């Protein structure tokens, strides 16, 4: 079974509209827009952590975690989920 790979980038070059070379099931982790996101785009996942310093779009200060097969963007103040997505088995 192939392993899930994380491609971590700032997001100004690689982002959901300009994907790096990824395999099915890989995760693109990017920032740049400061807007939280966790969603499938075709066969890959696009994951944006939001921002711990300059959140945009009315979202709270946030950070991201991958724990037990679930991607989450959590608020820094209360650890409440902003967005979350379970990885496929």
N, C-alpha and C positions, 0 to 999 in steps of 0.2 A: 504494500500500500504506500503510495507516495506521501511524503511529508508536506505539511503546509509550510510555505515560506512566507516570510514577512519582508517586503521591500519598503524600507524606511527612507523618506525623502522630505525635503522642505516643502515641495509642491509647486515651485515656480517653473520647473522644467517638466517634471512628471506629475500628472494629476489625472482625474477621471476622463478628461477629454484628450489627453496625450499620455497614453499608458506606456510603461516600460515593458520589456519582454517578460511576461509572466506566464506561468502554467495554470491550468484549471485548478481552482481551489486556493490559489495564492492570495495574499492580502497586501494591498497597496496602502501603506500608512503614510499620510501626508498632512501638512498643515497649510500654511500660506493664507488661506481664506479665513481662518479662525472660526469656521462654522462646523459644529459637530455633525458627524455623519457616520453611519454604519449600515451599508447596504450592498446587496449583490449587484454587480454590473456584469451581466452575462455570466461567465464562469469564474470571475474573481470578485473579491470583496474590496470596496473602497471604504477606508476608515480614517476619519479626521477627528482628532482629539479635542478640537475647539481651541481654547487658549487659557493658560494660567495667569496671563497678564493683561491681554487686550481682547476680551471676547467681543464677538460681533453678532449682529442679528438679534439682539435682545437676549441672547443666551447668557447663563451665568458662567463664571470662571469655572473651567473644567479640565479634566485630564482623562486619559484612557487606560484601560486594563484589558488583558486577555486572561481569563480565569476559567478553567474547566470547560473549555470549548465555547465560551460566551465572550464576545467583544462588548465592552461597555464604555460609554463616555459618562463620567460621574462628576457631580458638582464638587468643587474643592471644599466648600463649606460644610456640606452635610452628607457627602457620598451618595446622594440620590441619583439614580440613573436619568440621564438626559435622553440618550438613545442606547439601544442594545440590539444585538443580533447573535443568534446561535449559529455556530458553524455547522455545516452539513456533516453527517457521519460518513 
